[in-house]
């Protein structure tokens, strides 16, 4: 995320110009006369560093948009980034989205094993978070629909605490007419995410379908491979894993990257 922020904060021409890698052409934001098919959900994320580029989005092709992000302070349950939350408060994105019936969410992030361990073992911080996030949603009552929750690097020892936290969060949100999306990785190391226990508490599982290959990889590979080679994971295997757990496809969102990786093949000789 830090690399994306560093790169894109310097290029606001992305508001109107897009690159079509299939047809090898640039084009303006198109499709104003098109809409989503019935029963199709499409979610997009608006990272705060893209400023007011939300004014140029085609909301007819989005059913949900999430503002990235509320970064949890594990010591208090409040946020690390008050300037970004203030930017959200002053943003007209929820109003723009509501005009077209697009639901607006707030992304909530907690990254790193140490931060997650602190927060999940701190009931007072969790209570403060419940209060603060609902208050933030209520500031534009009727414009926000809920949150998408992204916890990355959870210690397996905190698995049950995380499950309990998600259940409590879901209950608080539901009571206030909001819903919860849970962002999950394409792999489930040591079964940290208890999908069977959580499936009735989230509206959607959002499978983060990217970073299958990268700096951690031994060989060059796709960031987001459609199908598996041998026993390697892919988008296909990630989705099938959920279906094999008898989790309905209606509860699955598959998020895809808008970036790639440049490999230095000379390093592999």
N, C-alpha and C positions, 0 to 999 in steps of 0.2 A: 504493500500500500504506500509506503514512503517513497518508493521509486516512481509510482504512478503520480503521486502528488508533486514530486520534484519535476517530472516531465511535463505534465499537462497544465500546471499552473502558468506555464509560459506560452501556451498555445491555445488561445480562445477561438481560433478559427474553426475548431472542431464543432462549434455551435451550428454551423451551417454547411460545412463541407464534409463529405464522407467518401471513403474509398471502397469501391466494390472490387474485392480481390478475385472474384470469379470472372467478371467481364473486363477487368483491368481498366476501369474508368473511375473518375471522380464524379460525384453527383451531389446536387443540393438535397436537403431534407425533403423526401417525396412521400407520396402515399396518403395525402390529405383526404382523398376520396375513398379510402379503403378503411375497413374495420376488422375487428376480430370475429372469427366464427363463434357461433353459440357454444357455450360450455368450454371455451378455451381460455386458460389463464396465462397471461404473460406478465412477468414482473421484471422491472429494471431497477437499478440502483443509481442514485444521484450522489456521487461523492462530493463532500463539501467544497473541495478545492476546485470544482468546476463552476463555482460562482453562480451566476444567474443563467447558465446555459439551459436550465429547465424551461426557460421561456420558449425554447426552440424545439422542444420534444413534440412528437406526434402522439398525443394522448389517446387518439382513436385506436392505436395499436398497442396500448398498454392497459392492462386491467388493474395493475398495482405498481406503485413506485415507492421506493424506500429511501429515506434521507440518511446518508452515512456520515457521521454516526455519533451516538452517545457512548463515550468510552468510560466504562465503570472504574471508579476509584475503589479498589478492593478494601481500603481501610475505612471508608465512610459509606459507600454505596451511592454517593453522588458521582459527578463526572469529573474527569481529568481536564476536560477541554471546554471551559466556560465560554470562550470566544466563539466556538463552533455552535454551541447550544444557542447563544445569542443570535448567531447568523440564522439558525433554524427558526427562532421566534420571529425574526423580521422577514423571513422568506415568504413570498407569495406563491410558492410551489403548491401547497395544499389547495389554495384557491384555484390555481390553474388546472390542477388535476380534477378537482371536484366538478369543474365546468363540463367535463367530458365523462363523468361517472367513473373516473379512475381513482382507486383507493390509495390513500397515502399512509405509509408506515414510517416508523423510526427504527433504524438499525441500532442495535445495542451490542457492543463488543466488549469482550474480555479476553486478552491475549497473553499467553505465557503460563506455564505450570505454577510458578510461584504466586502470581497474581490470583489465579483461579483458586489455589489452595487457601490463600488468605481469605478471599471473599466467601467461599463455600463453607468455611469454618467460623464465619462471623455472622451470627443471626441478627445482630443489631444493624450491621451494614446492609443485610438483605432487606430488613424492614424499611430502612431508609430508602433503599432503591425502589421498593414497591411503591412507597408513598410518592417519591420524586418522579418516577416515570409516568405514573397515572396523572399526577398534577400537570406534567408537561403535555400529555395527550389531551387533557381537559382544557388546556389554554385555548385550543381551537376546536372545541367540542363540535362534533359533526363533520369535521374535516379530516381527522385522523381515524384510521380503522384498527390500528394495532401496532405490533412491533415484530421485527424479525431478530432473533437472538443468535449471536455468533460467539460461542466459547471455543477457543482453540487451545490445544495442549492441556487436557485435563488429566490429573494424576489418577490412575486406576483406583487408588485408595479413596478418592473422592467421588467415585461413581454414584453411590447411593445418595450422597449429599446433593449431587447435581440433579439427580432424578427428583428428589424432594423439592429442590428449589424450583425446577420447571413446573412441577405440579402446583406449588403455591402461587407462582407467578401466573399460571394459566387461570387459576381460580379467581385471583384479584382482577385480572383483565376481563374475564367473562362476566363477572359481577358488574363491571362498568361498561359492558357492551363493546369490548375490544377483543381481537383475536391474536393468536400467537403463531408465528412461523419459526421453526427451529432449523438453523443452518447446520448441516452435518457433513463430515468428510466422506469421500468415496470409499475409505476404509474405516474400520471400527476397531482400532487397536485395543486389545484386551477387553472388548465389549464394554467400553466406557459409556457408550450410548445404549441405554436399555430401551430399544424400540418398542418392544411389546408393552412395557410399562408406561411408555410415553405416548403411544399412538392415539389414545383417547383424550389427550390433553393439548394437542397441537392441531391447528387447522391443516398445515402442510409441513412435510419434511422437505427442506430445500437441500438437495444434494449438490455440493460444491464440485462441479465437474471440471476441475482444472488442476494444474500443477501435478499431473501424473508423471511428468518428466521435468527436470530442471537441474539446478545446481547439485542436488543430492544424487543425481543419476550417474550410473557408470557408463551408459551408452546414450547416444542421441535418440530422442524420441519425441512424440507429439505431446504438447501440453494437455491436449484433450482428445485422446484417441477414441474414435467411434467404436471400433471393434478390437478385441484382444488379439495379440500375437502370442501363441503358446499359452502360458499360464498367467500372462501379464494382465493387470486390471484395465478396464476401459469403461466408457460411458455405458456400454451395453451390459457389462457384468455388474456395474454399480447399481443400475436400475433393476436388473434381474435379482440381485441380492434382496432388495426390498420386496419385490413381488413374491419371491420364494418364502419370505417371512409372513406371507398372506397380508401384507399391507397394500391396500387398494391403490391402484394407479391414480385415482382421484385425489389422493393425499400426497402425491409426489410432485415436486417441482425440480426440474433439472436446470441449474444455472450454468451458463457457458461463458468462456472468456472472450474478451475482445482484444487479446494480445497474443503474441507468439514468443518464441525463444530463438535467438541466433546462436547456432552451435559453432565452435571453433574446432573443426575436424582435425586440424593439424595436431591438436593436443592428444589425439587418440592413436596416433601412429606409434 
